[in-house]
Amino acid sequence: MAISATNCFPTINLQGFREFAKDANLVNAQYDLEMMEEDFKATNNVAEGSEVNVEDLTLCRYQFWEMLIRCAKRKFLDQPFETNLEGAFERLLLHHVLSMHHELDISETGKQFREVYLYTLEVNDVLEYNMDEVRKLYS
């Protein structure tokens, strides 16, 4: 997954979003990398024609959602696949974002879930990197 401690969680930079887009199969003929970079700039309120290094930009949580909505609009609403933004966004979530994750086996115990999905190096890295902030939340 693209979000990690090296990406200053909870923000995601363009490279991280590219990885996410690749994992979610977002980029194709209807939505190419150039379109994605344009949307990334627009989400960061960068004016057209501005000389900004897009690699230095990041998305916070609400901007990540905005980026997904922009992607849904371009992929499914601008193309004649959906008739409204709600349908386009739902289609993007169901067929690209949520499909990235496997269905949890309901026979799994809590202990099995924690051992396989929660106690991982990636999760540990994010927690360690953000431990001061987590402690502030719960103190």
N, C-alpha and C positions, 0 to 999 in steps of 0.2 A: 504494500500500500504506500501511497505517496506521502502521507503525513507521518513525520517522524521528528525526533529531537533535532536532527540536523537541519530541519526546515523551520525552526523556531516555532514550534507548535504553540498556539493553534492557528497559525497562518500557513499559507501554502504559496510558494512562488511559481513562476511559469513552468520551470522544469518539473516540479512536483505535480502541477496540474497536467502537464503533458503525459506523465506516467499514469496518472489517474485516468485520463482520457483514453490512453492506450489500453489499460486494463478493462475499462468499461466499453471499449469499442465505439467511442463517440466520433472519432475522426473517420470520415469516408468521403465519397464523392460529393455528398450534399453539404458536408461540414469539414473543410480541410484545415490544415494547420494555420494557414494564413488567416482564415476567418476566426479561428480560435484566438490567435494573437490580437486581432482587432477587437474581439469581445473582451479579452483580458485588459486591454488598454481602456476601453470604454467603461468597464466595470470599475477601474481605478480613476475614472474621471480625467483621463488624459485627452486633451483636445486633439482633434485630427491635425496632422502635420507637425505636431510637437516633436522635438528631438529628445525623446526619453528612451533610456535603455530599458526595454521591456523586461529584461532579465532581472532588473533590480526591483520590480514591482511585486507586491504580494497581495493575496486575498485574505481577509479575515472571514469569520464565519458567515455573516450575512452576505458578504460579497461572493463567497463560494456558491451560495444559493442563487444569487443574482446571475452568476456565470452559468449555472445549470439552466436557468430560465432562458437566458440569451441563446444558449445552445439549442434548447428545445424549440424556440421560435424559428431559428434558422433551419434546423433539420426537418421539422415536421409541419410548422405553420406556413413558412415562406414557400415550402414545397406543398403540393396539394394533398398531403397526407392527413392533415387534421384541419378542422374548421375553427377551432378556438385555442387560445393559449393554455387553458386548463387541460384540454385533451392532449395537447402537444407535450406539456410538462409531465402529465401522468404517464404518457407513453415512454418518455425518456427515463423516468424513474423506474418503471416496471421492466423495460426491455434492456436497459443499459446499466443503471446504478444498482438496483436491488438484485438483479440477476448475477452480480459479481460475487455474492455471498451464497454459500451453500445453505441448504435447508438444515436446520439443527435437528438432529435425531432426538425425538422426544424421549427415547429410552435412555439417553445420556443422563448420567447423574450430574449434580452440580460439581462434584469433585472432578469428574471426567472433563466437563466443559472448562473448568479453571485450568486443569493441567494442559489441555490441548490448545485453548484459544487465549486464555487470559495471562497465564504465567509464561510469556514469551519474551525473548530478548527485545523485540520491537516495543512491546508495551512497557517493559521495564525501563528502556531508554527514555521514553516519553515521560514516564512518572518521575524518574530521577532528575531529568532536565527541568521539570516543572514542580519539584517537590516544595520549594518555598511558597509558591502560589497555592498549592494544594493545602499546605498547612495553614495558610492565612484563611482559606475558605472554611476550614473545620476547627478553628481555634476560637 
